[in-house]
Amino acid sequence: MPSGRGGDISRKRFLAGAGVAAAGLAVAAGPALRPDRAAAGETAAGASPATGERRGLTHRGVCYELTDGETPHTGWSATRMRADMKAIKEKLHANAVSVYGDGVDRLKATASEAAERGLKVWLQPRLADRPHKEILDHLAETGEHAERLRRQGVDVHLSVGCEFYLFVPGIVPGADAVERVRNLQEGNFDPEKMQRRLDSFIERAARTGRSVFRGPLTYGAAQDDTVDWDQFDVVSVDYYAYHRRRADYVKELKTYLRWGKPVAIAECGTCTFKGAPQQGGMGWDVVDYEKDPPEIKKGLVRSEREQASYLSDVLDIFEEMGLHAAMVFNFVSPDAPHRPVRRYDLDMASYALVKPIWKTPTKPTAGWHWEPKEAFHAAATHFARAATR
């Protein structure tokens, strides 16, 4: 997932990684969740009050981004999308997919293809840096399609958006997500005003979603966001935490269970280098975009094994806690190719389960392809094993 900061970064390149950037910045957003009630009869994280048995995840899947791409060959295409959905179902052994991005037509097409493949669908529109009305209209039109799928018998959730303080103008100062991240990092914002504006827009988005969709509604929150979850049916969090002990993951995640609602991990994962899990949601920030072509910063060592190991560990924890869903971030980042020369191997800064292989050194041709990483195989093994339990 290529991303970064600075005036010379393309907007598309930044937005490809901004969703996880916020996970590392969320501490600026204010206090943690405001749980106001305990889950009735809760005896253990994810356990049945009656029997204490572990339920396991209901939805196991991967995030699939819809993007314009840096080049004509790396943007969304119906042909590639259909092949990817087939691989997600048959090779990754997922039973769900989180379809996110902008462009109502491609959101509809991708969600419909996933449903036809027998996948459970999580649909999340992300229209960024546009007037509030346009963002809400985009949500409403996407939600109408989610409702049509629901009426056809598809298991579908609608997320009204993701980490609004990054993507929606007027919550945090800044003309775009790049400037908003910079202002968050440098403390150039009023936390109380930000929270009021965030609460207001989340409420408007929730009302918009409810007006068109009758199924389960949620919102993709950053890990430490303050959200009134009474507005939603599912508590969803983008979770990129790193702990040395499994017990610390459980302790942290139980905070979300206190709302008495299903808990979904809307995003999880790590990048492809040693030490990436410790970087959490900022793992992507290891590319020097001041150089042409961009380079991976010195001292990093590629490690597919570490990415796979972290993912296996957190998926096991989510299963043991009986959370509702877990979506691995993400399937493919077409503009972050794997290259044999380490300093140009942008896939190291990617959370993706597969690595794009370009046929040319600089610009991809129409014939680029992806190959599975160790993390893909780790997730596939986990999903297949869990499905048989």
Salt bridges, closest charged atoms under 4 A:
ASP36 OD1 - ARG37 NH1 3.81
ASP68 OD1 - ARG106 NH1 2.87
GLU70 OE1 - ARG13 NH2 3.94
GLU90 OE1 - LYS86 NZ 2.92
ASP102 OD1 - ARG106 NH2 2.65
GLU113 OE2 - ARG117 NE 3.21
ASP129 OD2 - ARG11 NE 3.36
ASP129 OD1 - ARG180 NH1 2.65
GLU134 OE1 - ARG130 NH2 2.77
ASP137 OD2 - LYS133 NZ 2.74
GLU141 OE2 - LYS108 NZ 3.98
GLU147 OE2 - ARG150 NH2 2.68
GLU147 OE2 - ARG151 NE 2.93
ASP155 OD2 - HIS59 NE2 3.70
ASP155 OD2 - LYS120 NZ 3.57
GLU203 OE2 - ARG207 NH1 3.33
ASP230 OD1 - ARG37 NH1 2.71
ASP233 OD2 - ARG210 NH1 2.85
ASP248 OD1 - ARG245 NH2 2.99
GLU252 OE1 - HIS243 NE2 3.03
GLU267 OE2 - ARG126 NH2 2.63
ASP285 OD2 - ARG5 NH1 2.77
GLU295 OE1 - LYS291 NZ 3.39
GLU295 OE2 - ARG343 NH1 3.62
GLU304 OE2 - ARG302 NH2 2.90
GLU304 OE2 - LYS355 NZ 2.84
ASP316 OD1 - HIS382 ND1 3.25
ASP316 OD1 - ARG385 NH2 3.90
GLU319 OE2 - ARG60 NE 2.49
GLU319 OE2 - HIS382 NE2 2.94
GLU319 OE1 - ARG389 NH2 3.74
GLU320 OE2 - ARG246 NH2 2.89
ASP345 OD2 - ARG302 NH1 2.80
ASP345 OD1 - HIS338 ND1 3.02
ASP347 OD2 - ARG302 NH2 2.77
ASP347 OD1 - LYS373 NZ 2.98
GLU371 OE2 - HIS369 NE2 3.15
